[in-house]
Amino acid sequence: MQEELEQNYEVYEEKDWKEFSHRYEELEEEMSHREYTVEERKQIRKVQGKITAIMAKRTLNDFKSQLENLPSLLQQVLEETDGFLQGLNEGLQENDEESEE
């Protein structure tokens, strides 16, 4: 499971992450019903740590991508807001003109 994640995490899509997370949770549930030696638990925790690190790295990369897209999103919001304000202003002016007649 760890090897699969290490090899594929960079190309995983959202559905792949959901599937992996589901399988990982099932595995953890299954493991919680077994007894392990200290050495086995140490190895399990090591693998869990590596998997958690990869998942955290993915989350940070996603966040970084969102931040990189923020300026263009803000520009789009500003442009759309400008259009809305223009329409609002024109509508108010039309109403004022109709009231004056």
C-alpha angles and dihedrals in degrees: 000000000000092000091050090053094046091052099043111025094100092059098037116123124207093271090052091052091049091050092047092048091050092050091046092052091049091051092049090050091050092047092051089067095056134074121234136188119250090257092050091049090049091053092046091051090049091055091044089052092052092048091048090050092053092048091049090049090053091050092050092048091051090050091048090052091051091051091049089054093047098091093054091045091051090049090052092049091050092050092048091047090050090053091049092050091049091052091046092050093048091048092051092048091051090051091049091051092049090050092053093055 
